[in-house]
Amino acid sequence: MDFTSALLYPYKSIAKVLTIVLVMTIAIAVFLGMLLNSYDWVGFIQTMQYNLSISSRDYLPEGAFARYETPTGMFIPALIGLMGVMIAQGLWLSGYGIRVIRSVMEGNDKLPNVQLGKDMMTGLSLFIGNIVYALLFVPFFIIVGMLMAMTSANDGSGLSALLFCGSFLVAIPLMMLMGWAFFVGMARSAADNNRGALFEIGKNFSIARQNVKASFSLTGYMILLGLTFWFVSQFVSNVLQLFTRPFLGGSQDQMSILIAVLIPLMLSIAMNIVQEFSKMHLIAQYGYQIGLYDDFDDFEPKKVDFDFE
C-alpha cells in the first residue's frame, strides 16, 4: 500500500474539499445561530459563573436566578434542525466515500462530483450495515454471559473469571475480522456499484479471512493515519487558539459564543473530511490487493519503505 498517496489524495482536490467544509459549516451555523438566539445564553453563562464563585447558595442575592429564562419557540426547531443537519452530513460523507473508492480504482486522482441524493442513500445503507455487522456479536455475548452465570453459580474457583478472559481473547480477533469484512463489503460495493454487496456477509467474511495479511496491513495504515491526523489537528488547534483568543477575549455576547464554537467546529469538520477521504483511498488499495478490481488495470499502488506487509 502507498500511505503517502492516500495521505496526499484529498489535497489534489483542495478546492472541492474546502467547498464541502464551508457548506457543512454554514449549514450547522444557521441552526446553531437559531439555537443561540432562542435563549439568553449570555445571562445563563454569567449566572453560572456567579453561582460557581460563591461557596453556598445561602448567600445568593435576591434575583440571582432571574437570568434563567424560558427558551423561545425557536429552540426546539433549531435543535431538531441542528441534529438533522449533522446526521445528514454524516450519511452523505459515508455514501460519498464509496464513490471516492470507485473513483480511485478507476485511476482518477481527483474527488468525484457530488450526487447528494444517491450518496445519502448509500450512506444510509452503510449505517444499516454497521448495525447488522454489530448484531452478529449479540449471540456470542449472550452465550458467554450464560456460561459465566452458570459457572459463577456452581463454582467458586474463579472459572467464570477465566471464562471472561478467554472470551475477551476470542472477541478481539472476531471483531477485527468483522471490521475487515465490512471494509471488504465497502470495496465490493464500490467495485460492483451495488449497495447489496455490503450485506453479502458470508462472502465478505470469507474474502477477509483469506486475505489476513492485506487486512493487517490496512489496519496498520489506518492506525498510522489516525495518529497523523490527531497530531496535526492538535497542532492546528493550538495555533488557532493562539490567534483567536485576543479577538474573543472575555467578551460575552451571542456572536462571540458563535465564533468560539464555529472555529474549532470548522477545524474538526475539515480534519474529519480529509481523514475520511484518505481512508477511502486506503480501502481502494485494499480492494485492489485482495483482487476485487481486476478490471481496473490502470491503478497500480506504489510501495513505500514503511509498508506493513
Buried (B, 14 or more C-beta within 10 A) or exposed (E): BBBEBBBEBBEBBEEBBEEBBEEBBEBBBBBBBBBBBBBBBBBEEEBEEBEEEEEEEEEEEEEBEEBEEEBEEBBEEBBEBBEEBBEBBBBBBBBBBBBBBBBBBBEBEEBBEBBEEBBBBBBBBBBEBEEBBEEEEEEEEEEBEEBBEEBBEEEEEEBBEEBBEEBEEEBEEEEBBBBBBBBBBBBBBBBEEEBEBBBBBEBBBEBBEEBEEBBBBBBBBBEBBEEBBEEEBEEBBEEBEEEBEEEBEEEBEBEBBBBBBBBBBBBEBBBBBBBBBBBBBBBBBBBBBBEBBEEBEEBEBEEEEEEBE
